[in-house]
Amino acid sequence: MIQKTMILVILLTLFTPSASAADSDIRMRVIANSDTVSDQSDKEELFKEIQPALIQLLGHEPLTRKELTDKLKANLSEIQQLVDKEAQLITPEQTVTTAFEPHTFPDGQTYLTLVVTIGKGEGQNWWCTFFPELCGTVTLQEEENEECENDLSPETTVSKKDVKVESFIMNWISDKWNRFNEKRG
């Protein structure tokens, strides 16, 4: 009986609709002109230069997803100006465009994204999420762990020892199993 119940719980958990990352994430994507070493270097340098200005523009006050969306939309022309200013110093021969729009990623998911495209935008790209915070750029109201290291900039390396993986489903099942056993015991 217990095994049948656990299988039913697992199946219900797997097939119950829930909010996906595509519905909650707000991302930033910087796309290089091409895959040449020079273009990839320009992409990384451009990100490093615009990140502090974006932090200043978006502020350090906690933001909800909607507030962040509204702020990015309202400041898109200012963001384009700061990107243009830095791009002129880093890669003056390339046109750089900025858009805040739904954008499809290689995983097939579409996310609301601040997209910075250098030149033809045919190179490898770098991305991070603004919401939940992984770019290290904004403070979110949902943030609880101030000790969490959220810098995923291109020069940052993360070892397996630095990463803790948790599964909502497994945590939920474990919690239900523990409560079930407490009631039996």
Secondary structure by P-SEA (a helix, b strand, c coil): caaaaaaaaaaaaaacccccccccccbbbbbcccccaaaaaaaaaaaaaaaaaaaaaaccccccaaaaaaaaaaaaaaaaaaaaaaaaaccccbbbbbbbccccccccccccccccccccccccbbbbbcccccccccccccccccccccccccccccccccbbbbbaaaaaaaaaaaaaaaaac
